[in-house]
Amino acid sequence: QVQLVGSGGGLVQTGGSLRLSCAASGSIFSTMAMGWHRRAPGKQRELVAGISSGGGTKYADSVKGRFTISRDNVKNTVYLQMNSLKPEDTAVYYCAAGPTIWNWGSWGQGTQVTVAS
């Protein structure tokens, strides 16, 4: 397992932007898939965006064209750039790591994103 520390959440107005960061420990970061999930109040956790070790990406339909996931294998960090935020994006966002974007084994502590209408 790797240890993950997420940051960058906060309160933003509708239409605004935030960038989440997740720093990972260990030397195997570049071999792992990384992702961002979210859990909104009363809803199940969902995968928002994932990026494979090779750089391939996957997005939830609800965020396509607005969110961008990227990774820096030198800094062992994965980012989620969130633009055109909507109130329905309000949730706790968790970064995760795993062997593939379909299999997550390590989780960060979560960071709150609140989008005010």
HELIX and SHEET records of a PDB file:
HELIX    1   1 PHE A   29  THR A   31  5                                   3    
HELIX    2   2 ASP A   61  VAL A   63  5                                   3    
HELIX    3   3 PRO A   87  ASP A   89  5                                   3    
SHEET    1   A 4 LEU A   4  SER A   7  0                                        
SHEET    2   A 4 LEU A  18  ALA A  24 -1                                        
SHEET    3   A 4 THR A  77  MET A  82 -1                                        
SHEET    4   A 4 PHE A  67  ASP A  72 -1                                        
SHEET    1   B 6 GLY A  10  GLN A  13  0                                        
SHEET    2   B 6 THR A 111  ALA A 116  1                                        
SHEET    3   B 6 ALA A  91  GLY A  98 -1                                        
SHEET    4   B 6 ALA A  33  ARG A  39 -1                                        
SHEET    5   B 6 GLU A  46  ILE A  51 -1                                        
SHEET    6   B 6 THR A  57  TYR A  59 -1                                        
SHEET    1   C 4 GLY A  10  GLN A  13  0                                        
SHEET    2   C 4 THR A 111  ALA A 116  1                                        
SHEET    3   C 4 ALA A  91  GLY A  98 -1                                        
SHEET    4   C 4 SER A 106  TRP A 107 -1                                        
END                                                                             
